[in-house]
Amino acid sequence: MRGATRQGLAGLVIALGAVSLQAQAQPLEERPQALVELVPTAVALYSRELPEKYEKPPYSIMSLTVGHPNDGYQLRPIALKTDRHRWVKSAPSGHNWGHPALVKMLKRNARDMARAVRGSKMLVGDISSKKGGPLSGHHSHQSGRDADIGFYARNGKGKPVTLKRFVAYDGEGKAKDGSGFVFDDQRNWLLVKAWLEDHRAGLSHIFVSRPLRKRLLAYAQKHATKEQVRQATILLKQPKRAEAHDDHFHVRISCPQKQKEICREHPRRR
């Protein structure tokens, strides 16, 4: 039996266990329907097999990102952990696993931001679970190529602050929760600029709300080159059929070149 299939069966057992518990929590007459709806989903997710060459070296020892951002899984990912440059708030939940290209990019970003503005600490939310697959509260984040990054902020006096939670902002850069925090145009643009200049990971998307996108591009017009503004205009976007992303950036990297056969760039249409 192939390695991926063995892992798939293990995942299937877990999934079916969850299905069983969910069914038991429902009225007796509704349980059969619950199983009918949930079991196929579990089977579809965990019974996939990889092409045979991916079961052999060097692929069998590599981190693999499989499937679509919203319909996939991952094998042998690495974890992003909290250190002096970043706070990974998803680590306790186990949602801090991703493809090495993404994780290493975020490490570089956090280090560079700390150097650019002393004391800056990146806030990282969900990436993916260790095995990938559906992640509560997300449409994507299934194959280790997505990460949520909190916005840098200032307090009411204009002093940079370090946050350990996501805060939503309006188009004026003011916190919507009444906390008094302000969207830090400088540092958030520096982070976007770092993504534009980091070509090793193959960044493909930066999701953010339209009002904040407009704000970032307005700042860039005054502090960046025309080419950087052009690139940012393409990469910064508000996702369709999803939350506006007014409290964090959502970044996604492209499929690794050597994994194009098993990795899919775009979300699966439902």
C-alpha distance (Angstrom), angle and dihedral (degrees) to the residues before:
residue distance angle dihedral
M1 . . .
R2 3.79 . .
G3 3.81 120.0 .
A4 3.78 93.4 -118.7
T5 3.78 90.4 50.5
R6 3.80 91.7 51.4
Q7 3.78 90.5 51.0
G8 3.78 88.9 45.4
L9 3.79 91.9 54.8
A10 3.79 90.9 49.2
G11 3.77 89.2 51.8
L12 3.78 90.4 46.9
V13 3.80 91.1 55.8
I14 3.81 89.8 52.2
A15 3.78 91.6 46.7
L16 3.78 93.4 48.8
G17 3.78 89.5 49.2
A18 3.78 89.5 55.5
V19 3.80 89.6 47.2
S20 3.79 90.5 52.3
L21 3.81 93.2 50.0
Q22 3.78 91.6 48.0
A23 3.78 91.5 49.0
Q24 3.80 91.8 49.6
A25 3.80 89.9 54.8
Q26 3.80 90.7 59.0
P27 3.80 129.5 78.3
L28 3.79 112.8 -81.5
E29 3.79 94.6 -111.4
E30 3.82 91.1 53.9
R31 3.80 98.3 49.6
P32 3.82 99.0 86.2
Q33 3.81 91.2 52.6
A34 3.81 90.6 49.4
L35 3.78 90.3 54.6
V36 3.79 92.2 46.3
E37 3.81 90.7 54.4
L38 3.80 99.9 40.2
V39 3.80 105.9 37.5
P40 3.83 95.8 63.1
T41 3.80 88.8 51.6
A42 3.78 91.4 53.3
V43 3.79 93.0 46.3
A44 3.79 93.0 47.4
L45 3.78 91.3 52.1
Y46 3.78 101.2 45.3
S47 3.81 107.5 30.2
R48 3.80 98.3 68.4
E49 3.78 121.4 123.0
L50 3.79 126.7 -149.9
P51 3.81 122.7 -129.9
E52 3.78 108.4 -86.9
K53 3.80 96.1 -108.3
Y54 3.81 89.7 62.8
E55 3.80 89.3 61.0
K56 3.82 90.5 63.2
P57 3.82 134.4 65.0
P58 2.93 133.0 -45.3
Y59 3.82 90.6 23.0
S60 3.81 94.3 43.3
I61 3.81 90.3 66.1
M62 3.81 97.3 37.7
S63 3.77 129.9 93.2
L64 3.80 106.9 -102.8
T65 3.79 128.9 -160.5
V66 3.79 109.0 -158.2
G67 3.78 131.6 -166.8
H68 3.79 130.3 -14.9
P69 3.82 128.4 -24.6
N70 3.82 87.9 -109.9
D71 3.81 98.0 33.9
G72 3.78 112.7 35.0
Y73 3.78 149.1 76.7
Q74 3.79 140.1 -141.5
L75 3.79 139.2 -128.7
R76 3.80 127.9 -148.6
P77 3.83 97.4 -4.3
I78 3.80 124.4 168.8
A79 3.80 128.8 -123.1
L80 3.79 128.0 -118.0
K81 3.79 110.7 -139.9
T82 3.78 136.0 -167.4
D83 3.80 116.8 -95.1
R84 3.81 137.8 152.6
H85 3.82 91.9 -69.3
R86 3.82 100.1 45.5
W87 3.78 144.2 28.6
V88 3.81 112.6 -144.1
K89 3.77 103.4 -162.0
S90 3.81 92.4 178.3
A91 3.82 94.3 60.1
P92 3.83 96.6 91.7
S93 3.82 90.2 53.5
G94 3.81 92.7 50.0
H95 3.81 92.3 -119.2
N96 3.81 93.5 121.0
W97 3.83 99.3 92.8
G98 3.78 123.2 113.4
H99 3.77 147.9 146.2
P100 3.83 110.9 -66.0
A101 3.82 91.5 -117.5
L102 3.81 90.2 60.5
V103 3.80 97.3 39.6
K104 3.80 93.4 48.5
M105 3.80 90.7 47.7
L106 3.80 90.7 54.7
K107 3.80 90.5 49.1
R108 3.81 90.1 53.2
N109 3.80 91.4 46.3
A110 3.81 93.5 51.6
R111 3.80 92.5 47.1
D112 3.81 93.2 47.9
M113 3.81 92.5 47.6
A114 3.81 90.7 51.5
R115 3.80 88.9 52.6
A116 3.81 94.5 45.2
V117 3.82 95.1 50.2
R118 3.78 112.7 19.4
G119 3.78 114.1 -121.8
S120 3.80 95.6 18.4
K121 3.79 113.4 146.9
M122 3.78 122.3 -170.2
L123 3.81 117.8 -130.7
V124 3.82 111.9 -143.6
G125 3.79 123.6 -168.5
D126 3.79 129.2 179.7
I127 3.79 122.9 -13.1
S128 3.83 108.3 161.6
S129 3.78 138.5 -59.1
K130 3.80 116.6 -96.3
K131 3.80 93.7 -97.6
G132 3.79 95.0 31.8
G133 3.77 121.3 -138.7
P134 3.82 127.5 119.0
L135 3.80 115.1 -4.9
S136 3.79 119.9 -160.0
G137 3.78 113.0 -105.9
H138 3.79 95.6 16.0
H139 3.79 138.5 93.0
S140 3.81 91.4 -158.2
H141 3.85 133.0 16.0
Q142 3.82 89.9 104.7
S143 3.81 104.5 119.9
G144 3.80 106.0 38.9
R145 3.81 96.8 -100.4
D146 3.83 100.3 100.6
A147 3.80 130.7 75.3
D148 3.81 135.8 175.2
I149 3.80 115.7 -138.0
G150 3.80 123.1 -169.3
F151 3.79 121.0 -129.1
Y152 3.78 120.9 -104.8
A153 3.80 111.3 -115.5
R154 3.79 144.9 -166.8
N155 3.77 128.8 -149.3
G156 3.79 125.2 -118.7
K157 3.82 90.5 -83.1
G158 3.80 92.5 54.6
K159 3.80 95.5 -106.3
P160 3.84 117.3 140.4
V161 3.79 112.4 -109.5
T162 3.80 134.7 -168.3
L163 3.80 115.2 -125.9
K164 3.80 129.3 -163.7
R165 3.80 95.5 -166.9
F166 3.78 136.6 51.5
V167 3.80 115.1 -98.7
A168 3.82 123.1 -164.7
Y169 3.81 120.4 -134.5
D170 3.78 134.9 -164.7
G171 3.79 126.4 -134.8
E172 3.81 90.4 -85.3
G173 3.79 89.2 59.7
K174 3.80 94.1 -111.9
A175 3.81 122.1 137.0
K176 3.79 112.0 -106.8
D177 3.80 93.6 -146.8
G178 3.81 95.2 65.8
S179 3.81 92.4 -114.0
G180 3.80 92.3 128.7
F181 3.78 94.0 -122.8
V182 3.79 117.7 143.6
F183 3.80 129.1 -147.9
D184 3.82 105.8 -106.2
D185 3.81 102.3 -131.1
Q186 3.78 94.1 -174.0
R187 3.79 99.5 50.5
N188 3.79 95.4 38.0
W189 3.79 89.9 52.6
L190 3.82 90.8 47.0
L191 3.81 87.9 54.6
V192 3.80 91.8 50.1
K193 3.81 88.7 47.4
A194 3.81 89.8 51.6
W195 3.81 89.2 54.4
L196 3.79 91.3 48.9
E197 3.80 91.0 52.9
D198 3.82 97.2 43.1
H199 3.79 104.0 89.8
R200 3.81 98.2 163.9
A201 3.81 96.2 80.8
G202 3.80 97.7 43.4
L203 3.80 98.3 -127.9
S204 3.82 110.9 -152.7
H205 3.84 106.7 173.3
I206 3.79 141.2 22.9
F207 3.80 109.8 -171.5
V208 3.81 118.9 -159.7
S209 3.80 136.5 144.7
R210 3.81 118.0 -81.5
P211 3.83 95.2 -116.8
L212 3.81 91.9 52.2
R213 3.80 91.3 43.0
K214 3.80 88.2 55.4
R215 3.78 89.8 48.5
L216 3.80 93.8 50.4
L217 3.79 93.3 47.8
A218 3.81 91.0 48.9
Y219 3.81 89.1 53.9
A220 3.81 90.6 46.4
Q221 3.80 91.3 53.2
K222 3.80 87.5 64.9
H223 3.80 100.9 36.9
A224 3.81 108.9 28.4
T225 3.78 140.4 59.1
K226 3.78 122.6 -93.4
E227 3.80 89.7 -110.5
Q228 3.80 92.2 53.4
V229 3.80 90.3 49.6
R230 3.80 89.9 49.5
Q231 3.80 92.8 50.9
A232 3.80 92.7 45.3
T233 3.80 90.9 49.8
I234 3.80 88.6 58.1
L235 3.80 98.7 42.7
L236 3.81 100.7 40.6
K237 3.79 110.7 79.4
Q238 3.78 142.4 142.7
P239 3.82 109.3 -116.6
K240 3.78 120.4 -116.9
R241 3.81 120.1 -115.9
A242 3.81 91.9 6.7
E243 3.77 141.1 90.2
A244 3.80 115.5 -62.7
H245 3.83 93.8 -113.9
D246 3.79 95.8 -131.8
D247 3.82 93.6 148.4
H248 3.82 101.6 46.5
F249 3.78 147.0 10.1
H250 3.80 117.1 -108.0
V251 3.80 111.9 -153.3
R252 3.80 127.1 -171.1
I253 3.79 129.6 -171.8
S254 3.79 125.5 -147.6
C255 3.79 124.3 -106.1
P256 3.82 112.6 -81.1
Q257 3.79 109.5 -100.7
K258 3.81 93.5 -120.2
Q259 3.81 92.4 50.1
K260 3.81 100.0 52.9
E261 3.81 89.7 115.0
I262 3.80 93.2 63.0
C263 3.81 102.8 23.4
R264 3.79 124.5 76.4
E265 3.80 122.0 -154.6
H266 3.79 99.7 -154.0
P267 3.80 132.5 52.8
R268 3.78 116.6 -96.6
R269 3.77 113.2 -104.2
R270 3.78 111.8 -118.1
